[in-house]
Amino acid sequence: MKRADLEHLIRAAAAITDEYELVVIGSQSILASFPDAPEELLKSMEADLYPLHRPEMADLIDGSIGELSPFQERFGYYAQSVSPSTAILPTGWQDRLVRLQNQNTDLRVGLCLEPHDLAAAKLAAGRDKDWPFVQALLAHRIVSVQTLVSRVRDLPITSERKEALTKWIVARAP
């Protein structure tokens, strides 16, 4: 997915839900902070999002521009509706959201995760696809070790898990 694709999804999801602001919590939220992010960070075909003020409207997104929809067939990417509780995020993440708003979003707003919050959420999820993603963020110096460790400390997970994730981060520091 490219930044223009994410902008298209924000525009389409906003039109479908008649909502002005959408929260983008998935990996493609990186495109708000780094429009020309390295290719290895752009492998996903979907953007995980939900309407900020009416998250219950997310099902409309799946039905219209979601996976296996005519939209995906035509454009090659899709929106995955999620809820505010989908990701495990560090304390204060809402205050650090990165605003993506321009003519391509039809001036609708995509509120995207700040890269360190995104990396912390990926580490908390701990899926097979998440480890290489965070490693690439570190390798390309998109996130700093110190700030990422701080965000991991602010995750609502056990102290043992925080310690394990911190060791993982430090071991992969560029």
Order of alpha helices (4+ residues) and beta strands (2+ residues): alpha-beta-alpha-beta-alpha-alpha-beta-beta-beta-alpha-alpha-alpha-alpha
